[in-house]
Amino acid sequence: MSESLVFMMGKFEANFPTDRLYSKNHLWATRTGNAFRFGFSAYAVRLLQDVYFLEWQVDEGATIKEGQEIGFIESSKAESDLYPPMAGVLARLNPDLMSDPSRINVDMYGEGWLYEMEGSSDTLLSPQEYIEHLASVWEVTQRTIKGQLNE
């Protein structure tokens, strides 16, 4: 197991491996060949809770703009559009998630990855920068979720 940083979400400990980059929209990224593999961070998975539906609105090979809507996810706590944190080419979607999106809940930093993109990582954050970002938005997040973490 690689080293990780911890962010406390109320009583819940969210771990963030230090061997990858992160985005402000709560995705992790790790280089795989000439692309970056993206998945939800522990913070996002905790807020979403049980993911049960995932739909993509783009195909592999598509050129994507940063912030372009590329898909949709539903969970027991939220529905959310999905946006990439960088521009590039969508190299690959995780085929296993189409039949079983619950892999996101079980193995978010492994088999629960979402997609791979080729592009520049300039918009991504170091693990420490991500923890600092979480600290800066946590108060607003707590007001938004209104006690969800204590359920």
Contacts in CASP RR format, 6 or more apart in sequence:
PFRMAT RR
TARGET T0000
AUTHOR 0000-0000-0000
METHOD contacts of the structure
MODEL  1
MSESLVFMMGKFEANFPTDRLYSKNHLWATRTGNAFRFGFSAYAVRLLQD
VYFLEWQVDEGATIKEGQEIGFIESSKAESDLYPPMAGVLARLNPDLMSD
PSRINVDMYGEGWLYEMEGSSDTLLSPQEYIEHLASVWEVTQRTIKGQLN
E
2 17 0 8 1.000
2 18 0 8 1.000
2 19 0 8 1.000
3 17 0 8 1.000
3 18 0 8 1.000
3 19 0 8 1.000
4 15 0 8 1.000
4 16 0 8 1.000
4 17 0 8 1.000
4 18 0 8 1.000
5 15 0 8 1.000
5 16 0 8 1.000
5 18 0 8 1.000
5 127 0 8 1.000
5 128 0 8 1.000
5 131 0 8 1.000
6 13 0 8 1.000
6 14 0 8 1.000
6 15 0 8 1.000
6 16 0 8 1.000
7 13 0 8 1.000
7 14 0 8 1.000
7 16 0 8 1.000
7 43 0 8 1.000
7 131 0 8 1.000
7 134 0 8 1.000
7 135 0 8 1.000
7 138 0 8 1.000
8 14 0 8 1.000
9 43 0 8 1.000
9 46 0 8 1.000
9 138 0 8 1.000
9 149 0 8 1.000
10 142 0 8 1.000
10 149 0 8 1.000
11 149 0 8 1.000
11 150 0 8 1.000
12 46 0 8 1.000
12 149 0 8 1.000
14 41 0 8 1.000
14 42 0 8 1.000
14 43 0 8 1.000
14 46 0 8 1.000
14 134 0 8 1.000
15 42 0 8 1.000
16 22 0 8 1.000
16 28 0 8 1.000
16 41 0 8 1.000
16 42 0 8 1.000
16 43 0 8 1.000
16 127 0 8 1.000
16 130 0 8 1.000
16 131 0 8 1.000
17 28 0 8 1.000
17 109 0 8 1.000
17 127 0 8 1.000
18 127 0 8 1.000
19 30 0 8 1.000
20 28 0 8 1.000
20 29 0 8 1.000
20 30 0 8 1.000
20 109 0 8 1.000
20 127 0 8 1.000
21 28 0 8 1.000
21 29 0 8 1.000
21 30 0 8 1.000
21 36 0 8 1.000
21 121 0 8 1.000
21 124 0 8 1.000
21 125 0 8 1.000
21 126 0 8 1.000
21 127 0 8 1.000
22 28 0 8 1.000
22 29 0 8 1.000
22 41 0 8 1.000
22 124 0 8 1.000
22 125 0 8 1.000
22 126 0 8 1.000
22 127 0 8 1.000
22 129 0 8 1.000
22 130 0 8 1.000
22 133 0 8 1.000
23 29 0 8 1.000
23 38 0 8 1.000
23 85 0 8 1.000
23 86 0 8 1.000
23 123 0 8 1.000
23 124 0 8 1.000
23 125 0 8 1.000
23 130 0 8 1.000
24 85 0 8 1.000
24 125 0 8 1.000
24 133 0 8 1.000
25 83 0 8 1.000
25 85 0 8 1.000
26 40 0 8 1.000
26 41 0 8 1.000
26 43 0 8 1.000
26 44 0 8 1.000
26 47 0 8 1.000
27 38 0 8 1.000
27 39 0 8 1.000
27 40 0 8 1.000
27 41 0 8 1.000
27 44 0 8 1.000
27 85 0 8 1.000
27 114 0 8 1.000
28 38 0 8 1.000
28 39 0 8 1.000
28 40 0 8 1.000
28 41 0 8 1.000
28 109 0 8 1.000
29 36 0 8 1.000
29 37 0 8 1.000
29 38 0 8 1.000
29 39 0 8 1.000
29 85 0 8 1.000
29 121 0 8 1.000
29 124 0 8 1.000
30 36 0 8 1.000
30 37 0 8 1.000
31 37 0 8 1.000
31 121 0 8 1.000
32 116 0 8 1.000
34 118 0 8 1.000
35 91 0 8 1.000
35 92 0 8 1.000
35 116 0 8 1.000
35 117 0 8 1.000
35 118 0 8 1.000
35 119 0 8 1.000
36 86 0 8 1.000
36 116 0 8 1.000
36 117 0 8 1.000
36 118 0 8 1.000
36 119 0 8 1.000
36 121 0 8 1.000
36 124 0 8 1.000
37 113 0 8 1.000
37 115 0 8 1.000
37 116 0 8 1.000
38 84 0 8 1.000
38 85 0 8 1.000
38 113 0 8 1.000
38 114 0 8 1.000
38 115 0 8 1.000
38 116 0 8 1.000
38 117 0 8 1.000
39 104 0 8 1.000
39 108 0 8 1.000
39 109 0 8 1.000
39 112 0 8 1.000
39 113 0 8 1.000
39 114 0 8 1.000
39 115 0 8 1.000
40 48 0 8 1.000
40 104 0 8 1.000
40 108 0 8 1.000
40 114 0 8 1.000
41 108 0 8 1.000
41 130 0 8 1.000
42 108 0 8 1.000
42 109 0 8 1.000
43 134 0 8 1.000
45 51 0 8 1.000
45 104 0 8 1.000
45 105 0 8 1.000
45 108 0 8 1.000
46 149 0 8 1.000
47 77 0 8 1.000
47 78 0 8 1.000
47 141 0 8 1.000
47 145 0 8 1.000
47 148 0 8 1.000
48 73 0 8 1.000
48 75 0 8 1.000
48 76 0 8 1.000
48 77 0 8 1.000
48 78 0 8 1.000
48 80 0 8 1.000
48 104 0 8 1.000
49 75 0 8 1.000
49 76 0 8 1.000
49 77 0 8 1.000
49 78 0 8 1.000
49 105 0 8 1.000
50 75 0 8 1.000
50 76 0 8 1.000
50 77 0 8 1.000
50 102 0 8 1.000
50 105 0 8 1.000
51 73 0 8 1.000
51 74 0 8 1.000
51 75 0 8 1.000
51 101 0 8 1.000
51 102 0 8 1.000
51 104 0 8 1.000
51 105 0 8 1.000
52 74 0 8 1.000
52 75 0 8 1.000
52 76 0 8 1.000
52 101 0 8 1.000
52 102 0 8 1.000
53 72 0 8 1.000
53 73 0 8 1.000
53 74 0 8 1.000
53 75 0 8 1.000
53 101 0 8 1.000
54 71 0 8 1.000
54 72 0 8 1.000
54 73 0 8 1.000
54 74 0 8 1.000
54 97 0 8 1.000
54 98 0 8 1.000
54 101 0 8 1.000
54 104 0 8 1.000
55 71 0 8 1.000
55 72 0 8 1.000
55 73 0 8 1.000
56 70 0 8 1.000
56 71 0 8 1.000
56 93 0 8 1.000
56 115 0 8 1.000
57 69 0 8 1.000
57 70 0 8 1.000
57 71 0 8 1.000
57 72 0 8 1.000
58 64 0 8 1.000
58 68 0 8 1.000
58 70 0 8 1.000
58 71 0 8 1.000
58 90 0 8 1.000
59 90 0 8 1.000
60 90 0 8 1.000
60 91 0 8 1.000
60 92 0 8 1.000
60 93 0 8 1.000
61 89 0 8 1.000
61 90 0 8 1.000
61 91 0 8 1.000
62 89 0 8 1.000
62 90 0 8 1.000
63 88 0 8 1.000
63 89 0 8 1.000
63 90 0 8 1.000
64 70 0 8 1.000
64 84 0 8 1.000
64 87 0 8 1.000
64 88 0 8 1.000
64 89 0 8 1.000
64 90 0 8 1.000
64 117 0 8 1.000
65 87 0 8 1.000
66 83 0 8 1.000
66 84 0 8 1.000
66 85 0 8 1.000
66 86 0 8 1.000
66 87 0 8 1.000
66 123 0 8 1.000
67 83 0 8 1.000
67 84 0 8 1.000
67 85 0 8 1.000
68 83 0 8 1.000
68 84 0 8 1.000
69 81 0 8 1.000
69 82 0 8 1.000
69 83 0 8 1.000
70 82 0 8 1.000
70 83 0 8 1.000
70 84 0 8 1.000
70 90 0 8 1.000
70 115 0 8 1.000
71 81 0 8 1.000
71 82 0 8 1.000
72 79 0 8 1.000
72 80 0 8 1.000
72 81 0 8 1.000
72 82 0 8 1.000
73 79 0 8 1.000
73 80 0 8 1.000
73 82 0 8 1.000
73 101 0 8 1.000
77 145 0 8 1.000
77 148 0 8 1.000
82 114 0 8 1.000
84 90 0 8 1.000
84 115 0 8 1.000
84 117 0 8 1.000
85 123 0 8 1.000
85 124 0 8 1.000
86 117 0 8 1.000
86 119 0 8 1.000
86 120 0 8 1.000
86 121 0 8 1.000
86 122 0 8 1.000
86 123 0 8 1.000
86 124 0 8 1.000
87 119 0 8 1.000
87 120 0 8 1.000
88 117 0 8 1.000
88 118 0 8 1.000
88 119 0 8 1.000
88 120 0 8 1.000
89 117 0 8 1.000
89 118 0 8 1.000
89 119 0 8 1.000
90 115 0 8 1.000
90 116 0 8 1.000
90 117 0 8 1.000
91 115 0 8 1.000
91 116 0 8 1.000
91 117 0 8 1.000
91 118 0 8 1.000
92 115 0 8 1.000
92 116 0 8 1.000
93 114 0 8 1.000
93 115 0 8 1.000
94 103 0 8 1.000
94 112 0 8 1.000
94 113 0 8 1.000
94 114 0 8 1.000
94 115 0 8 1.000
96 103 0 8 1.000
96 111 0 8 1.000
96 112 0 8 1.000
97 103 0 8 1.000
97 104 0 8 1.000
97 112 0 8 1.000
97 114 0 8 1.000
103 111 0 8 1.000
103 112 0 8 1.000
104 112 0 8 1.000
104 114 0 8 1.000
106 112 0 8 1.000
125 133 0 8 1.000
142 149 0 8 1.000
END
